[in-house]
Amino acid sequence: LHLNTLSFSSTDINVDGFDPPPGRQGHLIDRTEVNAGFFDAAGIPILRGRNFDDRDVVDGQRVVIINQIMADRFWRGGDPVGRIVREADGDELLIVGVAGAAKIRSLGEEPRPFIYYPYSQDYASFVTVVARTTGSAKETAARLLSLLRGMEPDAVIVDSKTMEEHLAVMLIPSRLSAF
């Protein structure tokens, strides 16, 4: 469950054997850029294949991890690890792993197909830091902010909150409706 804690967008993806919907260059799939530590921090398991690692460099084979929903949609009963999907511009992406499904946009949604690109191959200027802690979430957030300011004093920090605070905001519409 991460519910918009990531900066994400969508991309057109082509899969052999599946024609794109009419009027589209590919199947519109939500996507984001992450590093290898994201999956553990967000509690999203890698179900098959591998996580991103040191092999995933800028000038190497472009790789992605897809979620189980995307795997079921395009490879029902088969294993997508090792398969190639293509972006609308023709760039080939090697699937190296399948991650568990997560809700991205809202609590009430059905999980949807999702594709993760490694930050090491797909730079994004806007990043979200996700951290898992066994201690106080507020103290961990304060330590992370201090570390970031020490490493990059000019970084613009847009927001900092615990998952509990984030979910409280996400639940406002449901709570207002119930009230």
Secondary structure, 3 states (H helix, E strand, C coil): CCCCCCCCEEEEEEECCECCCCCCCCEEEEEEEECCCHHHHHCCCEEEECCCCCCCCCCCCCEEEEEHHHHHHHCCCCCCCCCEEEECCCCEEEEEEEECCCCCCCCCCCCCCEEEEECCCCCCCCCCCCCCCCCCHHHHHHHHHHHHHHHCCCCCCCCCCCHHHHHHHHCHHHHHHHC
